């Protein structure tokens, strides 16, 4: 398009940035100050560009007025071409009258946005009309073409510069907001770090108190372990443990004897109609005869054995060898009193030892052992909590360092000074 225009070249000068160390607490003030300076500078620059653009609009209006009075010497050209030229000329004049308006005054950035919108719309409408009528202007109004092109190039260059300044302003605001957000995040992290460090101190104090308790518990347990009563308790425990072998030997002997009649006993359980107590006794006798051979149950056991014998005799309880089953029943009946006596003797001896153990057993030892286990578990849990919190603290401190580095980079977009934040 003939009425196109190019971008204005930017000239950049390289400067060696100065370096300045600042505390983190100063960052917010520096950002606020630089944001204000940048904002004021950009606003002043845009005002200046707007003021430089105003005369161009006046020149554009002047050209429109002059063009309106100029007949372009079209009387001698072809009638059809004359119509096209006159129509094109009028469109250009109407466009200038309608769209070449003076720009609004600028007092704030709200005014800047409004002015920029007006200038954008003006350039687009003027560009569209001049683009459509470019041949008419260049051929029949050549003396206006260069002036219009020059004006529009300058206006567009100014508009591009305003766009860039607005872009810079928005970037400045964005960086400022990012830095402010990072500072707030750092504040939150630092508050959290203080709370967690305080929590670690509390837990360490608790662990120290647990160390004291554990030491006291251990000392008390050692004292009990060295007492005469506890030594007696251990000796009695050894005796009681030795009873396990005696019990197993006797139990195996009794079980072996009753196993010989386990089949008829089981059959009797299914075919008989006994009272509830007898059924329970029979079930236990089949499962664990050692546990029911007591003087109290002697008569009931003999009754069960005799009923089994009668059942075998009557045929209600079937066995492979009747004579052998009778023989086994007789053996058990004859040995029953002896078994009951042995079981009773064993039970009495064991009960006697247990009573003696109860007399010398230390209730304090049980409580102390429980307290020691609880305190040790509590100490392990507390140490684990410290490890977790310290891991979180390391991560938060690392995040703060990363945020500070990011803030330093963003500060360099504000000014030529390289700010180094003291950590």
SULCORCOR-V426987 format. One record per helix or strand of 3 or more residues. SS is the DSSP state (A for helix, B for strand). FROM is the first residue (numbers start at 1). TO is the last residue. If there is no record, write none. Layout:
# SULCORCOR-V426987
ss=SS from=FROM to=TO
ss=SS from=FROM to=TO
This chain:
# SULCORCOR-V426987
ss=B from=19 to=23
ss=A from=24 to=69
ss=A from=79 to=99
ss=A from=109 to=132
ss=A from=134 to=140
ss=A from=142 to=225
ss=A from=228 to=259
ss=A from=262 to=271
ss=A from=276 to=287
ss=A from=289 to=291
ss=A from=295 to=314
ss=A from=322 to=360
ss=A from=363 to=411
ss=B from=418 to=422
